[in-house]
Amino acid sequence: MALAERPPSTDAVERRLSLWRLVWPARVPGGFRRTARVPWIPIAIISVIVVMALFAPLLAPYSPIDQTLRDKLLPPAWMAGGSDKYFLGTDAFGRDILSRLIYGARVSMMVALLALTAGGGIGLLVGIVSGYVGGAVDSVLMRLVDAAFTFPAILFALLLAVTMGQGLGTLVIAISLLLWASFARVIRGEVLSLRQRDFVALARVRGCSAVRIMLTHILPNVLNTFMVLVTLNIGVVIIAEATLSFLGAGIPPPTPTWGLMISEGRGRIADAWWVALIPGIAITLMVLSVNLFGDWLRDRLDPRLRQL
């Protein structure tokens, strides 16, 4: 009688993992589940873009706004007709695509930081107050959240651009109003569970005020969820900034943003595809990387998933 085939060992299963599973954790054959690996490739992409944003004046080979019309619409250096001076080519005004891409990363990171601080902070405050106080306060705040979800954010941003003018402030306000409701709803759900815990009941028995309980007992316990929401919404902010810049409601030209670069190159896809495609690839890589990193961070901060 033939011997029964032994099930593959854990070490053998580990050796058969594909390259993708080195980037993102997954269930492996044989029923084993790997401890969530650090997504090094997404982290590397995010790190490169953050370095580009922080050190743009040092890394950019040329000014992002200086025009050299004799060098307009040069293809990337590896293509026929390209120039070694412009590795990613030039746009219709002879501006270096690489330099504008680097400075565009700075604008995107700045918008993401300000919008997530403002919108996330408002959502965190509303969620904690609504979930802990309850009653009429909860009903009123949640109806405001429902109203925020139904209002077309893009239309509101366009109205702001018309009334207040284009600029960083207008863009941050528009995106913050887009984000706060989603933060508030998730945080409220966490607080509704936390306020039933024993440590909150003991704090009430000791005579702690509602404000003190929210600040010292509720807030520290929702910070993990808040940080995960921040990482998952970085991609949302970048897409929103690119969309509004594409529609003319973002940062005014000639300041480079990835969305504005796509808008400027959309009419030349046939003869100068690199003007729009390269910033589009940058947006795709950044959004995909922060989403993968946010998913991993959620798994790491969730004690139920950490033990799998």
N, C-alpha and C positions, 0 to 999 in steps of 0.2 A: 504494500500500500504506500502510495506516495506520501511523503511528509507534507503536512499542511504548510502553506507558505506563511512565513512569519510576517507580521505587520511591520511596516517600515518604522525604524526607530525615530526618535525625535531628531537626532543629529542628521539622519539621512534626509528627513523632511526639510530640515533647515537648509541643507546644501542645495536642495532643488528649488529654492525660492527664486523667482524671477527678479530682474532688475527693478521692476516697478514696485515690488514689495519691499525693496530697500528704501523706496521713497515714501511708501504709504502702507500701514499695517493692514493685513488681510487674514482671513481664515485660510489655513493651509490644509492640504490633503491629510487624511487620517484623523481628523477631528481635533487636532491641536490648534490652539490659538496663540499666536505670538504676542509677547508683550509689545505694546505699541512702540514702534521704533520712532526715533526722532526723524522727521522728514527733512533730511539734510539738503536735498536739492531745492525745495521751496524756500528754506531758510537762506540758502546761498543766493538765490535770486533776489529775495527781499533785501538781503544785506547789500548786494551790489547796487540796487536801486536807492537804498538809503544813503550809501556812501556817495553816489552820484548827486543826490539832493543836497547833502551837507557840504560837499567840496566841489560844487559845480564850477566856481571861478577857477579852481586849480586844474580841473580835469578837462574842461571844454577847450578844444584847440583854437576856437575862434569865438568872436562875439555872436550871440544868438540873433542879434537884430541888424548887424551890419550887412548891407546889400552889396553884392558884386555881380552886376548884371551880365558881364561878359562870361561868367561861370554859371549862368542859370541852367537848371534842369540837367546838370551833369549826373550820370548814373553812378551807382556805387563803384568803388575802386576795382572790384573783381569782374566787372562787366566791360565789354568793349566800349570804348569812348569814355571810360571813367578816369578819374585823376587820383593819384596818390595823396593829394592834398585833402580830399574829401572822401573819407572812408565809406560813408553811407550816402554820398551824393549831395546834391543841392536842390533847393526848391525853385519856384518860378522867379524869385527875386535874387537868386544866387546865394542864399543863406545856407550855412552848413547844417545838414540834417542832424548829424551827431551832436553838435553843440546845442541845437534847439531841443533835442531829445533829453540831454543831460539837464538843461535848465527847466524843461517841462516836468521832469521828475521832482524838482524842488517845489514847483507850484502845486503839483498833485499832493505831495506829502504835507505841505503847509495847509492846504484846504482840508485834507483828511484830519490833521491834528486839531485844527480849530473847530471844524464841524462836529467831530466826535466828542470833543470836550464840551462844547455848548449843548448839542442835541442829546448826547449821552448823559450829561449832568442833569439836564432838565428831566429826562425820562427816569433817571435814578431817583430823583427827589419825588416826582409825582408817583412813581410806583411804590415807594416806601410809605408815603403818607396815605395813599389810597388803600393799600393792603392792610396797614396796621389800624388806621382810624376806622375804616369801614363806614357803614350807614349811608347817610345822605352825602357825605364828602366823597365816599367811594363811587356812588352813583353819578355824581356830577362830573368827577374827574374821568371816569370811564366813558361817559357820553362825549366828553371832549376828545378822548382818544379815538372813539368811533368816528367822530366828525373829521378828525385829522386823517384817518385812513381813507375816507371817502373823497377828500378834496384832491383834485389833480395837482400834484406837486409841480410838474413841469409848467403848467399854465400859471401857477402862482409865481414861479421863478421868472417867467417871462414878464408878468405884470410888475414884479419888483424891478426888473432891469429897465422897464420903460419909465417907472416912476422915480426910482432912486439912481438910475444909471448903472452901467456895467462897472464891475470892480470886485475886489476880493470880499469886501464886506457883504455885498449883495449875494454873492455866491454862497458864502458861509451861512447867512441867514436862511436862504432858501433850502440848503441841504439839511441844516439843523431842524427846520420845521418838518422835513421829510423823515427824520430819524427818531425824534423824541418819542413818538407814539409807540413804536415797536419796542423800544427800551422799557417804557412805562408798563406795557402789558406783560412782558416777561418777568420783570422785577416784581410786579404786583402778585403774580402767581407764586413766586418764591416766598414773598412775605406772608401771604395767606397761610402757607404751610408752617412758616417759622413762628408765627404768633401763637400757635397752639402748642409749642414745645414747653417743656417743664422749666427751662431756664428763663423764659419770658414770664411765665406765671410766678416764679420765685421773685423776679425783679419787681413785679407788681405788688406782691405781698410785702416786700421790703419798703414799699412806698416810693419807688422810683417814678419820676414823671414820664409822660409819654415821649417827650422829646429826648430824654436821656436814654430810654429804652431803644428808641429808633437809632440813635447815634452810636451807642456802645454795645448793643446786643444784636440789633437787626442788620445794621449797615455792614459790620465785618463779615457776616454770614452770607451776604449777597454779592460781595466784591468779586468772588470767583466767577459767578455768573455774569457779572458786569464786564469783567475783563474778556471773557469769551465772546460776549456780544460785540465788544469793541473790535476784536480781531476779525470777527465774521463780517462786520459792517465796513471795514476798510475798503473792501472790494466794491461795496455798494456806493461809497462816497466817490471812489475813483471813476466808476461808471457814470455817476450823476454829474460829476464835474466835467467829464469828457462830453456827455450829452448836452449839457447847458452851454459849454464852449462851442460845440458844433452848431448849436442853434443861435449863437450870437448873444446869449444871456450870461456868459461867464466872464473870464478875464479878457479885457479888450486888447486887440493887437496893438503893437507888435510883440507884446510879452508872450513867450512861447508856452503853450500848454498842449498836451497830447491831443485833446479833443479839437483844439483850434487847428493843429497841424493836419488832422484828418479832414477837417472842413475845407482847408485851403487846397488839399490835394485831391478832393473827390471828383473834380472836373477833369483831372488829368490821369485817371486810372489807365487809360489805353496807352498813353505815350510816356508817362512818368509815374509808374505804379509805386515806386519807392517812397514818394512824398507822403502818401496816405497809409501804405501798408506797414511801413516800419513802426510808426507810432501805434498803429493798431496791434501789431505783435507785442509791443511793450505793454500795452494795456492788458492784453490777454494773459501774458506771463505773470504780471503783477497780481491781477485779480485771482487767477488760478492758484498762485502760490499762497496768497494770504488766506484763501478759503481752505486750502489743505492744512495750513498751519493752524488756523482756527479750529478745524475739526480735531486735529491732534491735541491741541490745548484743551478742548472740551473733554476729550477722553481722559487726559491726564489729571484734570482737576475734579472729575467726577469720581468719588470714591467707589461707586458701584462698578464702573468700567475699569478702574485701576486694578481691581483684583482678578480680572479675567485673563 
